[in-house]
Amino acid sequence: MKIREVLMAIAVLYPLAGYSASFDCQKAMQADEKAICADRSLNDMDVAMATKYQFLRGLFPMGTRGRMMDAQEAWLHSRQKCGSDISCLTKLYEGRLQQLDEIYAGIDKPL
């Protein structure tokens, strides 16, 4: 299944799932997590980022996967530094989503 088809399925089914970040909002402790849970746009970007990240992570061998995990942890640390600043969080998510799109674009795909 092509990523476009997967993302379309997610886009269709996501509204049916309600308001849910990639983590349990009821257990949100940090300011960044609470802000994401309270803001629909951030919530949507969080789900999109987590979906793309998990999809891409599954495409790579262990070494590359480990580097992706390290990069994701560094990104999460940066997200925590934003605290509840919606503008900061939005900018970080937009950047990370673009990075993940670029990673996908760089993958050799069969015709």
N, CA, C and O atoms as a GROMACS GRO file, in nm:
protein
  444
    1MET      N    1   0.085  -0.117   0.000
    1MET     CA    2   0.000   0.000   0.000
    1MET      C    3   0.090   0.124   0.000
    1MET      O    4   0.186   0.131   0.076
    2LYS      N    5   0.060   0.219  -0.082
    2LYS     CA    6   0.139   0.340  -0.092
    2LYS      C    7   0.110   0.432   0.027
    2LYS      O    8   0.002   0.427   0.084
    3ILE      N    9   0.209   0.514   0.062
    3ILE     CA   10   0.192   0.604   0.177
    3ILE      C   11   0.074   0.698   0.155
    3ILE      O   12   0.003   0.731   0.250
    4ARG      N   13   0.053   0.741   0.032
    4ARG     CA   14  -0.060   0.830   0.005
    4ARG      C   15  -0.192   0.763   0.041
    4ARG      O   16  -0.281   0.826   0.098
    5GLU      N   17  -0.206   0.633   0.008
    5GLU     CA   18  -0.328   0.560   0.041
    5GLU      C   19  -0.343   0.544   0.191
    5GLU      O   20  -0.453   0.555   0.245
    6VAL      N   21  -0.231   0.518   0.259
    6VAL     CA   22  -0.234   0.504   0.405
    6VAL      C   23  -0.276   0.636   0.468
    6VAL      O   24  -0.362   0.638   0.557
    7LEU      N   25  -0.215   0.745   0.423
    7LEU     CA   26  -0.248   0.875   0.480
    7LEU      C   27  -0.392   0.915   0.449
    7LEU      O   28  -0.458   0.979   0.532
    8MET      N   29  -0.442   0.880   0.331
    8MET     CA   30  -0.582   0.909   0.299
    8MET      C   31  -0.676   0.832   0.391
    8MET      O   32  -0.776   0.887   0.437
    9ALA      N   33  -0.644   0.705   0.416
    9ALA     CA   34  -0.726   0.626   0.507
    9ALA      C   35  -0.726   0.686   0.646
    9ALA      O   36  -0.830   0.692   0.712
   10ILE      N   37  -0.611   0.730   0.690
   10ILE     CA   38  -0.601   0.794   0.822
   10ILE      C   39  -0.683   0.922   0.824
   10ILE      O   40  -0.754   0.949   0.921
   11ALA      N   41  -0.672   1.001   0.717
   11ALA     CA   42  -0.746   1.127   0.711
   11ALA      C   43  -0.897   1.104   0.716
   11ALA      O   44  -0.970   1.184   0.775
   12VAL      N   45  -0.943   0.997   0.654
   12VAL     CA   46  -1.086   0.966   0.654
   12VAL      C   47  -1.130   0.913   0.790
   12VAL      O   48  -1.236   0.952   0.841
   13LEU      N   49  -1.050   0.825   0.849
   13LEU     CA   50  -1.089   0.762   0.974
   13LEU      C   51  -1.059   0.846   1.097
   13LEU      O   52  -1.124   0.829   1.200
   14TYR      N   53  -0.962   0.936   1.089
   14TYR     CA   54  -0.920   1.012   1.206
   14TYR      C   55  -1.034   1.091   1.272
   14TYR      O   56  -1.048   1.086   1.394
   15PRO      N   57  -1.118   1.164   1.194
   15PRO     CA   58  -1.226   1.237   1.260
   15PRO      C   59  -1.320   1.147   1.339
   15PRO      O   60  -1.382   1.191   1.436
   16LEU      N   61  -1.331   1.022   1.299
   16LEU     CA   62  -1.418   0.929   1.370
   16LEU      C   63  -1.359   0.890   1.506
   16LEU      O   64  -1.432   0.849   1.596
   17ALA      N   65  -1.228   0.902   1.519
   17ALA     CA   66  -1.161   0.862   1.642
   17ALA      C   67  -1.172   0.970   1.750
   17ALA      O   68  -1.141   0.943   1.866
   18GLY      N   69  -1.215   1.090   1.713
   18GLY     CA   70  -1.226   1.196   1.811
   18GLY      C   71  -1.095   1.268   1.830
   18GLY      O   72  -1.006   1.264   1.745
   19TYR      N   73  -1.086   1.332   1.942
   19TYR     CA   74  -0.976   1.422   1.976
   19TYR      C   75  -0.869   1.344   2.049
   19TYR      O   76  -0.876   1.334   2.172
   20SER      N   77  -0.770   1.288   1.980
   20SER     CA   78  -0.671   1.208   2.053
   20SER      C   79  -0.532   1.228   1.998
   20SER      O   80  -0.505   1.201   1.880
   21ALA      N   81  -0.442   1.275   2.084
   21ALA     CA   82  -0.302   1.291   2.047
   21ALA      C   83  -0.238   1.153   2.037
   21ALA      O   84  -0.304   1.052   2.058
   22SER      N   85  -0.110   1.150   2.006
   22SER     CA   86  -0.039   1.023   1.994
   22SER      C   87  -0.005   0.964   2.130
   22SER      O   88   0.054   0.856   2.139
   23PHE      N   89  -0.043   1.034   2.235
   23PHE     CA   90  -0.020   0.988   2.372
   23PHE      C   91  -0.150   1.006   2.450
   23PHE      O   92  -0.243   1.070   2.401
   24ASP      N   93  -0.158   0.950   2.568
   24ASP     CA   94  -0.278   0.956   2.650
   24ASP      C   95  -0.290   1.094   2.716
   24ASP      O   96  -0.216   1.125   2.809
   25CYS      N   97  -0.384   1.175   2.669
   25CYS     CA   98  -0.401   1.310   2.722
   25CYS      C   99  -0.444   1.309   2.869
   25CYS      O  100  -0.420   1.406   2.941
   26GLN      N  101  -0.506   1.203   2.913
   26GLN     CA  102  -0.546   1.196   3.054
   26GLN      C  103  -0.426   1.182   3.145
   26GLN      O  104  -0.434   1.209   3.265
   27LYS      N  105  -0.313   1.137   3.089
   27LYS     CA  106  -0.190   1.121   3.168
   27LYS      C  107  -0.089   1.232   3.138
   27LYS      O  108   0.025   1.225   3.184
   28ALA      N  109  -0.130   1.334   3.062
   28ALA     CA  110  -0.039   1.443   3.026
   28ALA      C  111   0.005   1.516   3.152
   28ALA      O  112  -0.078   1.563   3.230
   29MET      N  113   0.136   1.527   3.170
   29MET     CA  114   0.191   1.593   3.288
   29MET      C  115   0.268   1.720   3.252
   29MET      O  116   0.266   1.818   3.327
   30GLN      N  117   0.334   1.719   3.138
   30GLN     CA  118   0.418   1.831   3.096
   30GLN      C  119   0.335   1.939   3.028
   30GLN      O  120   0.229   1.912   2.972
   31ALA      N  121   0.385   2.063   3.033
   31ALA     CA  122   0.314   2.176   2.973
   31ALA      C  123   0.293   2.157   2.823
   31ALA      O  124   0.188   2.192   2.770
   32ASP      N  125   0.394   2.102   2.754
   32ASP     CA  126   0.380   2.081   2.610
   32ASP      C  127   0.270   1.980   2.580
   32ASP      O  128   0.192   1.998   2.486
   33GLU      N  129   0.265   1.873   2.657
   33GLU     CA  130   0.162   1.771   2.637
   33GLU      C  131   0.023   1.828   2.662
   33GLU      O  132  -0.070   1.800   2.586
   34LYS      N  133   0.008   1.906   2.767
   34LYS     CA  134  -0.122   1.965   2.799
   34LYS      C  135  -0.166   2.061   2.688
   34LYS      O  136  -0.283   2.065   2.652
   35ALA      N  137  -0.070   2.139   2.635
   35ALA     CA  138  -0.102   2.232   2.527
   35ALA      C  139  -0.148   2.157   2.402
   35ALA      O  140  -0.242   2.198   2.335
   36ILE      N  141  -0.081   2.047   2.371
   36ILE     CA  142  -0.116   1.966   2.254
   36ILE      C  143  -0.257   1.908   2.270
   36ILE      O  144  -0.336   1.907   2.176
   37CYS      N  145  -0.287   1.862   2.389
   37CYS     CA  146  -0.419   1.803   2.414
   37CYS      C  147  -0.530   1.908   2.409
   37CYS      O  148  -0.644   1.876   2.375
   38ALA      N  149  -0.497   2.033   2.441
   38ALA     CA  150  -0.597   2.140   2.445
   38ALA      C  151  -0.618   2.209   2.311
   38ALA      O  152  -0.717   2.280   2.294
   39ASP      N  153  -0.528   2.190   2.217
   39ASP     CA  154  -0.533   2.262   2.090
   39ASP      C  155  -0.553   2.164   1.975
   39ASP      O  156  -0.468   2.077   1.951
   40ARG      N  157  -0.664   2.177   1.903
   40ARG     CA  158  -0.698   2.082   1.797
   40ARG      C  159  -0.592   2.076   1.687
   40ARG      O  160  -0.557   1.968   1.639
   41SER      N  161  -0.542   2.192   1.647
   41SER     CA  162  -0.442   2.196   1.541
   41SER      C  163  -0.314   2.124   1.583
   41SER      O  164  -0.259   2.045   1.506
   42LEU      N  165  -0.266   2.150   1.704
   42LEU     CA  166  -0.147   2.080   1.754
   42LEU      C  167  -0.174   1.932   1.768
   42LEU      O  168  -0.088   1.848   1.737
   43ASN      N  169  -0.293   1.900   1.814
   43ASN     CA  170  -0.332   1.760   1.831
   43ASN      C  171  -0.324   1.687   1.696
   43ASN      O  172  -0.271   1.577   1.687
   44ASP      N  173  -0.378   1.751   1.593
   44ASP     CA  174  -0.376   1.691   1.459
   44ASP      C  175  -0.233   1.675   1.407
   44ASP      O  176  -0.199   1.573   1.348
   45MET      N  177  -0.150   1.777   1.431
   45MET     CA  178  -0.011   1.768   1.387
   45MET      C  179   0.063   1.658   1.463
   45MET      O  180   0.148   1.590   1.407
   46ASP      N  181   0.031   1.642   1.591
   46ASP     CA  182   0.095   1.537   1.671
   46ASP      C  183   0.061   1.399   1.615
   46ASP      O  184   0.149   1.313   1.603
   47VAL      N  185  -0.063   1.378   1.582
   47VAL     CA  186  -0.105   1.249   1.527
   47VAL      C  187  -0.040   1.226   1.390
   47VAL      O  188   0.008   1.116   1.362
   48ALA      N  189  -0.037   1.329   1.306
   48ALA     CA  190   0.026   1.316   1.174
   48ALA      C  191   0.175   1.285   1.188
   48ALA      O  192   0.228   1.199   1.118
   49MET      N  193   0.242   1.356   1.279
   49MET     CA  194   0.385   1.334   1.299
   49MET      C  195   0.411   1.192   1.349
   49MET      O  196   0.499   1.123   1.298
   50ALA      N  197   0.335   1.149   1.448
   50ALA     CA  198   0.354   1.015   1.504
   50ALA      C  199   0.327   0.907   1.400
   50ALA      O  200   0.398   0.806   1.395
   51THR      N  201   0.225   0.927   1.318
   51THR     CA  202   0.192   0.830   1.213
   51THR      C  203   0.304   0.820   1.110
   51THR      O  204   0.346   0.710   1.073
   52LYS      N  205   0.351   0.934   1.063
   52LYS     CA  206   0.460   0.934   0.965
   52LYS      C  207   0.587   0.874   1.024
   52LYS      O  208   0.655   0.795   0.959
   53TYR      N  209   0.618   0.911   1.147
   53TYR     CA  210   0.739   0.861   1.212
   53TYR      C  211   0.734   0.709   1.225
   53TYR      O  212   0.830   0.641   1.190
   54GLN      N  213   0.623   0.656   1.273
   54GLN     CA  214   0.611   0.511   1.290
   54GLN      C  215   0.618   0.438   1.156
   54GLN      O  216   0.681   0.333   1.144
   55PHE      N  217   0.553   0.495   1.055
   55PHE     CA  218   0.556   0.435   0.922
   55PHE      C  219   0.699   0.430   0.869
   55PHE      O  220   0.745   0.325   0.823
   56LEU      N  221   0.769   0.543   0.875
   56LEU     CA  222   0.906   0.549   0.824
   56LEU      C  223   1.000   0.461   0.904
   56LEU      O  224   1.088   0.396   0.847
   57ARG      N  225   0.983   0.459   1.034
   57ARG     CA  226   1.070   0.378   1.119
   57ARG      C  227   1.064   0.231   1.078
   57ARG      O  228   1.164   0.159   1.085
   58GLY      N  229   0.947   0.187   1.037
   58GLY     CA  230   0.930   0.049   0.996
   58GLY      C  231   0.995   0.014   0.863
   58GLY      O  232   1.009  -0.104   0.830
   59LEU      N  233   1.034   0.115   0.786
   59LEU     CA  234   1.092   0.091   0.654
   59LEU      C  235   1.243   0.072   0.657
   59LEU      O  236   1.302   0.026   0.559
   60PHE      N  237   1.306   0.108   0.768
   60PHE     CA  238   1.452   0.110   0.772
   60PHE      C  239   1.511  -0.001   0.857
   60PHE      O  240   1.445  -0.051   0.949
   61PRO      N  241   1.636  -0.040   0.827
   61PRO     CA  242   1.706  -0.141   0.908
   61PRO      C  243   1.746  -0.082   1.044
   61PRO      O  244   1.733   0.038   1.067
   62MET      N  245   1.794  -0.169   1.132
   62MET     CA  246   1.823  -0.133   1.270
   62MET      C  247   1.909  -0.007   1.286
   62MET      O  248   1.872   0.081   1.364
   63GLY      N  249   2.019   0.005   1.217
   63GLY     CA  250   2.108   0.120   1.235
   63GLY      C  251   2.040   0.252   1.204
   63GLY      O  252   2.047   0.347   1.282
   64THR      N  253   1.974   0.256   1.090
   64THR     CA  254   1.902   0.377   1.052
   64THR      C  255   1.786   0.402   1.146
   64THR      O  256   1.759   0.516   1.183
   65ARG      N  257   1.719   0.296   1.185
   65ARG     CA  258   1.607   0.308   1.279
   65ARG      C  259   1.654   0.369   1.411
   65ARG      O  260   1.586   0.453   1.469
   66GLY      N  261   1.771   0.326   1.458
   66GLY     CA  262   1.827   0.380   1.581
   66GLY      C  263   1.856   0.529   1.570
   66GLY      O  264   1.832   0.604   1.664
   67ARG      N  265   1.909   0.570   1.456
   67ARG     CA  266   1.936   0.713   1.434
   67ARG      C  267   1.805   0.792   1.428
   67ARG      O  268   1.798   0.904   1.477
   68MET      N  269   1.703   0.732   1.368
   68MET     CA  270   1.572   0.799   1.366
   68MET      C  271   1.517   0.815   1.506
   68MET      O  272   1.460   0.919   1.540
   69MET      N  273   1.533   0.713   1.588
   69MET     CA  274   1.485   0.720   1.727
   69MET      C  275   1.561   0.827   1.805
   69MET      O  276   1.501   0.901   1.884
   70ASP      N  277   1.692   0.836   1.783
   70ASP     CA  278   1.771   0.940   1.849
   70ASP      C  279   1.724   1.080   1.807
   70ASP      O  280   1.712   1.169   1.891
   71ALA      N  281   1.699   1.097   1.678
   71ALA     CA  282   1.651   1.226   1.628
   71ALA      C  283   1.514   1.260   1.686
   71ALA      O  284   1.486   1.375   1.718
   72GLN      N  285   1.428   1.158   1.699
   72GLN     CA  286   1.294   1.180   1.755
   72GLN      C  287   1.304   1.220   1.902
   72GLN      O  288   1.232   1.309   1.948
   73GLU      N  289   1.393   1.155   1.977
   73GLU     CA  290   1.411   1.190   2.118
   73GLU      C  291   1.462   1.333   2.132
   73GLU      O  292   1.418   1.406   2.220
   74ALA      N  293   1.555   1.374   2.046
   74ALA     CA  294   1.606   1.511   2.049
   74ALA      C  295   1.493   1.609   2.016
   74ALA      O  296   1.483   1.716   2.077
   75TRP      N  297   1.409   1.571   1.919
   75TRP     CA  298   1.296   1.657   1.884
   75TRP      C  299   1.198   1.669   2.002
   75TRP      O  300   1.149   1.778   2.030
   76LEU      N  301   1.171   1.558   2.069
   76LEU     CA  302   1.081   1.561   2.184
   76LEU      C  303   1.137   1.649   2.296
   76LEU      O  304   1.062   1.718   2.364
   77HIS      N  305   1.268   1.647   2.313
   77HIS     CA  306   1.332   1.734   2.413
   77HIS      C  307   1.311   1.881   2.375
   77HIS      O  308   1.282   1.964   2.462
   78SER      N  309   1.325   1.912   2.247
   78SER     CA  310   1.300   2.049   2.200
   78SER      C  311   1.154   2.087   2.222
   78SER      O  312   1.124   2.200   2.259
   79ARG      N  313   1.064   1.993   2.199
   79ARG     CA  314   0.921   2.019   2.219
   79ARG      C  315   0.894   2.053   2.365
   79ARG      O  316   0.816   2.144   2.394
   80GLN      N  317   0.957   1.980   2.456
   80GLN     CA  318   0.938   2.009   2.598
   80GLN      C  319   0.983   2.150   2.633
   80GLN      O  320   0.923   2.215   2.718
   81LYS      N  321   1.090   2.196   2.569
   81LYS     CA  322   1.140   2.332   2.596
   81LYS      C  323   1.040   2.439   2.556
   81LYS      O  324   1.042   2.549   2.610
   82CYS      N  325   0.951   2.408   2.462
   82CYS     CA  326   0.847   2.504   2.421
   82CYS      C  327   0.746   2.526   2.533
   82CYS      O  328   0.682   2.632   2.538
   83GLY      N  329   0.731   2.430   2.620
   83GLY     CA  330   0.629   2.441   2.724
   83GLY      C  331   0.491   2.453   2.661
   83GLY      O  332   0.456   2.374   2.573
   84SER      N  333   0.414   2.551   2.705
   84SER     CA  334   0.278   2.567   2.653
   84SER      C  335   0.270   2.673   2.543
   84SER      O  336   0.160   2.716   2.507
   85ASP      N  337   0.383   2.715   2.489
   85ASP     CA  338   0.388   2.816   2.383
   85ASP      C  339   0.340   2.756   2.251
   85ASP      O  340   0.412   2.682   2.184
   86ILE      N  341   0.216   2.789   2.214
   86ILE     CA  342   0.152   2.732   2.095
   86ILE      C  343   0.232   2.763   1.968
   86ILE      O  344   0.249   2.677   1.882
   87SER      N  345   0.281   2.885   1.956
   87SER     CA  346   0.358   2.925   1.839
   87SER      C  347   0.486   2.843   1.826
   87SER      O  348   0.520   2.797   1.717
   88CYS      N  349   0.556   2.824   1.936
   88CYS     CA  350   0.679   2.744   1.938
   88CYS      C  351   0.648   2.599   1.900
   88CYS      O  352   0.720   2.539   1.819
   89LEU      N  353   0.544   2.544   1.958
   89LEU     CA  354   0.506   2.405   1.930
   89LEU      C  355   0.466   2.388   1.783
   89LEU      O  356   0.505   2.290   1.718
   90THR      N  357   0.390   2.483   1.732
   90THR     CA  358   0.346   2.476   1.592
   90THR      C  359   0.467   2.477   1.499
   90THR      O  360   0.474   2.398   1.405
   91LYS      N  361   0.561   2.567   1.524
   91LYS     CA  362   0.682   2.576   1.441
   91LYS      C  363   0.761   2.446   1.446
   91LYS      O  364   0.809   2.398   1.343
   92LEU      N  365   0.776   2.388   1.565
   92LEU     CA  366   0.848   2.261   1.578
   92LEU      C  367   0.780   2.149   1.502
   92LEU      O  368   0.846   2.072   1.430
   93TYR      N  369   0.648   2.138   1.516
   93TYR     CA  370   0.574   2.033   1.445
   93TYR      C  371   0.585   2.052   1.294
   93TYR      O  372   0.605   1.954   1.221
   94GLU      N  373   0.571   2.174   1.246
   94GLU     CA  374   0.581   2.198   1.102
   94GLU      C  375   0.718   2.155   1.050
   94GLU      O  376   0.729   2.093   0.945
   95GLY      N  377   0.822   2.189   1.126
   95GLY     CA  378   0.957   2.150   1.087
   95GLY      C  379   0.977   2.000   1.086
   95GLY      O  380   1.037   1.945   0.994
   96ARG      N  381   0.926   1.933   1.190
   96ARG     CA  382   0.944   1.787   1.199
   96ARG      C  383   0.865   1.716   1.090
   96ARG      O  384   0.914   1.620   1.030
   97LEU      N  385   0.744   1.763   1.063
   97LEU     CA  386   0.664   1.702   0.956
   97LEU      C  387   0.736   1.718   0.821
   97LEU      O  388   0.735   1.626   0.739
   98GLN      N  389   0.796   1.834   0.797
   98GLN     CA  390   0.871   1.855   0.674
   98GLN      C  391   0.991   1.761   0.668
   98GLN      O  392   1.019   1.704   0.562
   99GLN      N  393   1.063   1.745   0.779
   99GLN     CA  394   1.177   1.653   0.782
   99GLN      C  395   1.133   1.511   0.746
   99GLN      O  396   1.199   1.444   0.667
  100LEU      N  397   1.023   1.466   0.805
  100LEU     CA  398   0.975   1.331   0.778
  100LEU      C  399   0.932   1.315   0.633
  100LEU      O  400   0.956   1.211   0.572
  101ASP      N  401   0.869   1.419   0.577
  101ASP     CA  402   0.832   1.416   0.436
  101ASP      C  403   0.956   1.406   0.347
  101ASP      O  404   0.956   1.334   0.247
  102GLU      N  405   1.061   1.477   0.384
  102GLU     CA  406   1.186   1.473   0.307
  102GLU      C  407   1.252   1.336   0.316
  102GLU      O  408   1.308   1.287   0.218
  103ILE      N  409   1.245   1.274   0.433
  103ILE     CA  410   1.300   1.138   0.448
  103ILE      C  411   1.225   1.044   0.354
  103ILE      O  412   1.287   0.963   0.284
  104TYR      N  413   1.092   1.053   0.352
  104TYR     CA  414   1.013   0.967   0.265
  104TYR      C  415   1.046   0.994   0.118
  104TYR      O  416   1.059   0.900   0.039
  105ALA      N  417   1.059   1.120   0.082
  105ALA     CA  418   1.088   1.156  -0.058
  105ALA      C  419   1.223   1.100  -0.103
  105ALA      O  420   1.243   1.074  -0.221
  106GLY      N  421   1.315   1.081  -0.009
  106GLY     CA  422   1.447   1.030  -0.043
  106GLY      C  423   1.458   0.879  -0.053
  106GLY      O  424   1.564   0.827  -0.086
  107ILE      N  425   1.350   0.810  -0.025
  107ILE     CA  426   1.351   0.663  -0.030
  107ILE      C  427   1.332   0.617  -0.174
  107ILE      O  428   1.244   0.666  -0.244
  108ASP      N  429   1.416   0.523  -0.218
  108ASP     CA  430   1.396   0.463  -0.350
  108ASP      C  431   1.268   0.382  -0.348
  108ASP      O  432   1.246   0.299  -0.259
  109LYS      N  433   1.183   0.407  -0.446
  109LYS     CA  434   1.054   0.337  -0.453
  109LYS      C  435   1.046   0.260  -0.584
  109LYS      O  436   1.095   0.307  -0.687
  110PRO      N  437   0.985   0.143  -0.581
  110PRO     CA  438   0.967   0.069  -0.707
  110PRO      C  439   0.871   0.145  -0.798
  110PRO      O  440   0.786   0.222  -0.752
  111LEU      N  441   0.884   0.121  -0.926
  111LEU     CA  442   0.797   0.189  -1.022
  111LEU      C  443   0.654   0.152  -1.007
  111LEU      O  444   0.569   0.201  -1.081
   0.00000   0.00000   0.00000
